[in-house]
């Protein structure tokens, strides 16, 4: 896969620039019928375990928070609740995502949300030299070191992903 200069620099990319973090932007064709993270991983030529999707949730005690987990996993809500100091955590409705984050479904970046929500990064990110997260728009991913991602987000590393054997997405 060749590097491309993206046509648009996203707010998330500008935040990384300002923090002095090295990253690569990788564009891919958007399939409106399949915005799934495993599809994005395939489109950018990376294993789904290395491509992290950002999910927005709400805790009963702490309010809105974000979770970054590998593309081919599901969020373990109980583990996220425990890690975030909540009794219960639920995913927010898709219709709430844009208003809370400033990003549309399929383009939610953990970097540069409207408000600095607490971010929980699945601990498997640490096994990779590079991980991929959305750059804040459909069709563009940011590749960077997981330690840099965790630092810029002030993320908590924890086990919050459920690994499923099925191909359910």
C-alpha positions in Angstrom: 0.0 0.0 0.0 1.5 3.3 -1.0 1.5 6.4 1.1 -0.8 9.2 -0.1 -0.9 12.8 1.0 -4.4 13.1 2.2 -6.5 15.8 0.5 -7.7 17.0 3.9 -5.8 17.2 7.2 -8.2 16.4 10.0 -8.4 18.0 13.4 -7.1 14.8 14.9 -4.0 14.9 12.6 -3.4 18.6 13.6 -3.5 17.6 17.3 -0.9 15.0 16.7 1.2 17.5 14.8 1.0 20.0 17.7 2.0 17.2 20.1 5.0 16.3 18.0 3.8 12.8 17.4 4.9 10.9 14.3 2.1 9.3 12.4 1.1 8.3 8.9 -2.3 9.0 7.3 -3.6 6.2 5.1 -6.6 6.9 2.9 -9.0 4.1 1.6 -12.1 4.0 -0.5 -15.3 4.2 1.7 -17.9 1.6 1.2 -21.2 3.2 2.6 -22.7 -0.3 2.8 -19.9 -1.6 5.0 -18.4 0.8 7.5 -17.2 -2.0 9.8 -13.8 -1.9 11.3 -12.7 -5.3 9.8 -13.6 -3.9 6.4 -11.4 -0.8 7.1 -8.6 -3.0 8.2 -8.8 -5.0 4.9 -9.0 -1.7 2.9 -5.8 -0.3 4.5 -3.9 -3.7 4.4 -3.5 -4.3 8.1 -4.6 -7.1 10.3 -7.9 -6.4 12.2 -6.1 -6.9 15.5 -4.0 -3.9 14.7 -6.8 -1.5 13.6 -8.6 0.0 16.6 -12.2 1.1 16.4 -13.5 3.9 18.7 -16.8 3.3 20.5 -18.6 5.9 22.6 -20.3 4.8 25.8 -22.0 6.3 28.8 -21.3 5.2 32.4 -23.8 5.5 35.2 -21.3 7.4 37.3 -18.8 9.1 35.0 -20.9 9.9 32.0 -19.5 9.8 28.4 -16.3 7.9 27.7 -14.6 6.3 24.7 -13.2 2.8 24.2 -10.7 1.8 21.6 -10.7 -1.9 20.8 -9.4 -4.1 17.9 -11.5 -4.2 14.8 -12.4 -7.9 15.1 -13.5 -7.7 18.8 -16.6 -6.6 20.7 -16.6 -4.3 23.7 -16.8 -6.0 27.1 -19.1 -3.6 28.8 -18.6 -5.1 32.2 -14.8 -4.8 31.9 -15.2 -1.2 30.7 -17.5 -0.4 33.6 -15.0 -1.8 36.1 -12.0 0.0 34.5 -13.9 3.3 34.4 -15.3 3.3 37.9 -18.9 2.7 36.8 -21.4 0.0 37.9 -22.9 0.0 34.4 -21.8 1.2 31.0 -23.9 1.2 27.8 -23.0 2.2 24.2 -24.6 5.5 23.2 -27.1 5.5 20.4 -25.6 6.1 16.9 -27.8 9.3 16.6 -25.9 10.7 19.7 -22.4 10.1 18.4 -22.0 13.2 16.2 -23.3 15.5 18.9 -21.1 14.1 21.5 -17.9 13.7 19.5 -18.1 15.9 16.5 -17.5 12.8 14.3 -19.8 10.8 12.2 -20.3 7.0 12.5 -17.5 5.3 10.7 -15.2 8.2 11.3 -15.0 8.5 15.0 -11.4 9.3 16.1 -10.4 9.0 19.8 -8.3 12.1 19.1 -9.9 15.5 19.0 -13.4 14.8 20.2 -15.6 17.8 21.1 -14.9 17.3 24.7 -11.9 15.5 26.4 -13.7 12.3 27.4 -11.8 9.6 29.3 -10.5 7.1 26.8 -9.9 3.4 27.5 -7.5 1.6 25.2 -7.5 -2.1 25.0 -4.2 -3.4 26.4 -3.6 -5.5 23.2 -2.5 -2.2 21.5 0.8 -2.5 23.4 1.8 -5.6 21.5 2.1 -3.7 18.2 4.7 -1.2 17.0 2.0 0.6 15.1 -1.8 0.7 15.5 -4.4 2.4 13.3 -7.3 4.6 14.5 -9.7 6.8 12.5 -8.3 10.1 11.5 -11.7 11.7 12.2 -13.3 11.1 8.8 -14.5 8.1 6.8 -11.8 7.1 4.4 -8.7 8.0 6.4 -6.8 6.3 9.2 -3.9 7.4 11.3 -1.1 4.9 11.9 1.0 5.6 15.0 2.8 4.0 17.9 0.3 2.9 20.6 2.4 4.6 23.3 2.1 7.9 21.5 -1.7 7.4 21.1 -2.1 6.6 24.8 0.0 9.6 25.7 -1.9 12.1 23.6 -5.2 10.7 24.8 -4.1 10.3 28.4 -5.7 6.9 27.9 -6.1 4.1 30.4 -4.8 0.8 29.1 -7.0 -2.2 30.2 -8.6 -5.4 29.0 -11.9 -4.3 27.5 -12.2 -6.4 24.3 -14.0 -9.7 23.9 -12.5 -11.9 21.3 -15.2 -13.8 19.4 -14.5 -16.8 17.2 -17.4 -16.0 15.0 -17.3 -13.6 12.1 -19.9 -11.4 13.7 -19.0 -7.7 13.4 
